[in-house]
Amino acid sequence: MQDLAGLLAPHIVGSCWRVVETQETAATMAITHSAAEQSRLEELLDSSKPKIPADCTGLSYLLMTPFRYPPLRYGSRFGSTWERGIFYGSCELKTAFAETAVYFWLFQQGPITLGSLAQIRDQRTAFSVKLISQKALDMHSESFNSVRTNIHRPDSWEYTQQLGKQLRELGTEFIIYPSARLAEGKNIAVFSPIAFAEKEPAQQQLWHVRFTTDTCTFVRAGISGGFEFQREDFSVDGRIPHPMLEA
């Protein structure tokens, strides 16, 4: 691993985009009969979740959630199975949707028989947040030319998880790195909620998604244009590579 301390510098990201499941209150409202019941149910549900970390107090749930829950079984690109969760986003909305599309298809790779999963219509919320830090790192610089392939490998997190450990030890608050799925895309990993410039997202957008075994399309009602991705563009020998599938 190279010496990263001298590469940390001030950075501002105007819009860090993240795509999540649309989490409205409709699901719980269907089983309550008043605003008071709805409020009480939300309180009970929240009390069953992990305690909110002290440095996330006052943050929107959209921003704090990755820091509130333990890491996944295999960790993540820059986080091991025992380290604190990371807020992942993208510099471009297109890149955020490309990453989302890949995980739709990874989900489809699981079942032997797809049935109703072969074609799904759903909704997603895309939101952005501004980032400001004195201790950030952009891995698109020449300093990372020799290891760039390791940073955005789609099938392994071995190198990047070691790199993430080093970055945490240096107090790095966020990094910008090449997307493993979109050649021109830039992704962001936020290690500390201190990097959020505001406590609420700057923008929130509702998108409709339709995905099949071949195509994934994102559109907004009343807005022309959208994003469409083809599964074959992310596949190798008919399957989408991912570290969880290689373990």
N, C-alpha and C positions, 0 to 999 in steps of 0.2 A: 504493500500500500504506500502511496506517495504521501508526502507531508502536505496536509491540507490547511494548516493553521494560517499560513500566509496568503491563502486564496480567499478567505472569508472577507466579505466586503458589504457595504450598504447596498440594498436593492429595494426597488419598489415594483410591485406588479399591480397594475390597475385593475385587472379582472382575472381572478383565478376561478375557473369554471368547474363545477361539480354537478353530476347528474345522479339523482336519487329517486327511489320510489316515491310516488305522489302520496303523501301522508296527510290526508284530510281527516276531519273529525267524523266523517260520514259513517265509518265503520262502527264507532261507539255510539253515535247518535241513534243508530238503528235499534239499540236495545235500551235507550233511556227515554224518559217522558218529559223532562224539563231541563232548564239550564242548570239548576242546582244538582240534579242527578248526573248530568253530563260532567260538571265540574268535579264532583266527588269521584266519579269513575276515573277521570283522568288523574286525580291525585293518587288513587289506589294503584293504578297502573304504574305511575312514576315511582311510587315507593318500593315497588318490586324490582326496580332497575338498580344497577350499581350506583354508588354514591357519586355525585358530581365532583370532579377534582377541583381543588381550591382555585387553581389558575383558570378554570372555566366558568367561574361564578358570573352570572349575568349574560353569558353568551347564548345566542339562539341555539336551539337543539340541533339545527342543521350544521352549526360550526363545532359544537362540543362533542357530538356523538362519537366520532372516531377516537377521541381521547378518553371517553367514558367507559368503553367496553374493552375487555381483554383482547389480545391478538387472536387471529384465526389459527386453526390447527397447524397450518404450514407457515404462519407468519405472513409477511408481505414483501414486496420488492426490497425495501430498505429496513424492514423490521423483523426481528426473530420472533420465535414463539413465546418468548418470555419478556419482551420489551413492550413499552407502552405503545398503544395504537398510533397511527399516523393519518393525517388528513391528506388524502390524495386528490389532486385536481389537475386542470390543464390550462395552458395559456390561451388556447383557442377552443371555442365551443365545438367545432368540428372534431377536434382531437378527443374531447370529452365524450362525444357521441360514438366515436370509433371504438373507444375503450368499452363503452357500454354495450355496443353491438357484439363485441368479442365475447363478453360474458354471457350474453343471451345464447350464443352458439355453443359455448362451453357447457351451459346448462342442458342444451339439447343433446350433447354428446353422451350424457349420462344414461338415460333410459334405453333399453334394448328396443322397445316399441314406443314410438312417439305418441301415437293416437292424437288427442286434441292438442298436444304440444307442437305439432308440426306447423301450425299457423296460429299466431297469437296477436291479439290487439290489446294494447294497454296504454297507460299514461306514465310519463316521467316528469319530474320537476328539475329544471336546470336553474342553478343559481350561481351568482358570482360574488366574490368578496375581494376587497383590496388588501394587499399584503405590504407591510413595511418592516424592514429589519436592518440592523447594523451588522448582523452576522448571518449572511446568506451566501449562497454559492450557485453560480451558473456553470453547469457542466458542459456547455457548448463552446467553451473557450479552448484554445490550442493546448492548454495544460492537460486536457483529457483525451487528446487524439489517440494515444496509444492504448487506452483502455475503454474507448467508447463502445466497442462491440460487447464488452462484458457488461456495461451499464444497461444496455437496452436489449439484452438477450431475451427472447420470448419464452425460452424453455428452462431457464435457470436463474435462481436468485442467490446462488452461493456467493458470488463476488459482491453483489450489492448489499447483502445483509451484513457482511463484514465491513463494508464501507459505511453503512448506516450506523454501526456501532461506533466507529471512529468519529463520525460526524456528531453524534450525540455527546461523546466525551469532550468535544471541542465547544459545545454549547450552540451548535448550528441551529437556527430557527426555521429556515426553509431552504430548499434547493430546487433548481430548475434543471431538468434532465431530458434527454431525447426519449420520445415515445417508442415503445417496443412494437407498436402496431401501425403507426402512421409515420411514414418516412420523414415528412416535414414537420411533424407535430412536436410540441414541447409540453412535457408534463411537470407537475409540481408536487413535492412532498413537504408538508408542513410538520415539523417535529414539535413545535411549541405553539400553543394558542396565543402567545405574546405577539406573534407576527400578524395577527388579525388587526387591521386598522380600525374596524368598527365591530360592534357586538352583534349586528344583524347583517344579513346579506344585502348587498347593494342592489341586486336585481333578482327577481324570481320569474320564471317563465314556465308555463304549462305546455308540454309537448305530447302529441299523440304518436304512438309507435306501433308499427306493424312489422312483425318479423316471421319469416318462414325459414326453411332449411337452407335457403339460398340467398335471400335478400333481407336487409333490415332498413326500414325507412322511418325517418322522424319528420313530422310536420307540425306546424302551429295553425290553429284555426284562424282564418281571416288574414293570414300572412302568406304571401307568395314565396315559393322556394322551400328548401328544406335540405335534409341530408339523407343520402342513400348509400349503403355499403353492400358489397358483394362478399359472401363468405369465402369464395375462392381466393380473394385477395389476401386473406389472413391465414390460409391453410397451407400445410406442408404434407404432401402425400395423403391428401383427403381429410386430415385432422388438424385442428388448431392446437399448436404447441402451448403448453403451460406447465410451470414447475409442479403444480399439484398432481398433474397427470403423469409426471416422470418419477414421482416419489414412490 
